[in-house]
Amino acid sequence: MTKSLHISRIDIEFADADGAPVEENFRFHNVGDFSVRKMTEQSSFLSGLNAEKQFADRMEKSLRSNKVLQRVLENPETRGAFVNAISAILDDLKNNEKSNPTNE
């Protein structure tokens, strides 16, 4: 009995955070290629999402173990000041992004 290897190619369209289409092409040689790890290896879009998720997971872990931050957030007055500071930083980043659109 002879086994033949059939390679399948599939084009998939994802949507990025802005809703813009992102086209990816996947090749499947065997059942193992359907694993999350193998599909992520084939896709720059999925690799980017995975990197963002890993960064967010590390950041969350770091923030949850930050005792100083926990004390700041326990006090309503310092929590408000912290939220205002973060909001100001976000506004600055958004304004900087609008004035320098090539910094992507």
C-alpha positions in Angstrom: 0.0 0.0 0.0 1.4 3.3 -1.0 0.8 6.5 0.9 0.6 9.7 -1.1 1.2 13.1 0.3 -1.3 15.7 -0.7 -0.4 19.3 0.1 -3.3 21.6 0.5 -3.1 25.3 0.3 -5.8 27.5 1.8 -6.2 31.3 1.6 -7.7 32.8 4.6 -8.6 36.5 5.2 -8.4 37.9 8.6 -9.3 41.4 9.8 -6.8 43.5 11.7 -7.7 45.8 14.6 -8.9 48.5 12.2 -11.1 46.1 10.3 -8.8 46.1 7.3 -8.4 42.7 5.5 -5.2 40.7 6.0 -4.8 37.8 3.6 -2.7 34.8 4.6 -1.9 31.5 2.8 -1.6 28.3 4.7 -0.1 25.0 3.6 -1.0 21.7 5.2 1.1 18.7 4.8 -0.3 16.6 7.6 -2.6 16.7 10.5 0.0 18.3 12.8 0.0 21.4 10.6 -3.4 22.2 11.9 -2.1 22.9 15.4 -2.1 26.4 16.7 1.7 26.5 16.9 2.2 25.3 13.3 -0.5 27.7 11.9 1.1 30.6 13.9 4.5 29.7 12.5 3.1 30.0 8.9 1.4 33.4 9.5 3.0 36.7 10.1 -0.4 38.1 11.1 -1.0 35.3 13.7 2.6 35.6 14.9 2.1 39.3 15.5 -1.1 38.7 17.4 0.7 36.0 19.5 3.5 38.4 20.3 1.0 41.0 21.4 -0.8 38.4 23.6 2.4 37.3 25.2 3.4 40.9 25.9 -0.1 41.6 27.5 0.2 38.4 29.6 3.6 39.4 30.9 2.4 42.9 31.6 -0.6 41.7 33.5 1.5 39.3 35.6 3.9 42.1 36.3 1.2 44.6 37.2 -0.6 42.0 39.5 2.6 41.4 41.4 3.5 45.2 41.7 2.9 46.0 45.4 3.4 49.7 44.9 0.8 49.8 42.2 -1.6 47.8 44.4 -1.2 50.4 47.2 -1.8 53.3 44.7 -5.0 51.6 43.4 -6.3 50.9 46.9 -6.6 54.6 47.8 -9.4 56.4 45.8 -7.4 59.6 45.6 -4.2 58.1 44.4 -6.1 55.8 42.0 -7.7 58.9 40.4 -4.4 60.6 40.0 -2.9 57.5 38.5 -5.8 57.1 36.0 -5.5 60.8 35.1 -1.8 60.3 34.5 -2.3 57.3 32.3 -5.0 59.1 30.3 -2.7 62.0 29.7 0.0 59.6 28.5 -2.4 57.9 26.1 -3.6 61.3 24.8 0.1 62.3 24.2 0.7 59.1 22.4 -2.4 59.5 20.2 -1.4 63.1 19.4 2.1 62.1 18.6 0.9 59.3 16.3 -1.4 61.7 14.4 1.4 64.2 14.0 4.0 61.6 12.9 2.0 58.9 10.9 5.3 57.4 9.6 6.3 56.2 13.0 4.5 52.8 12.6 
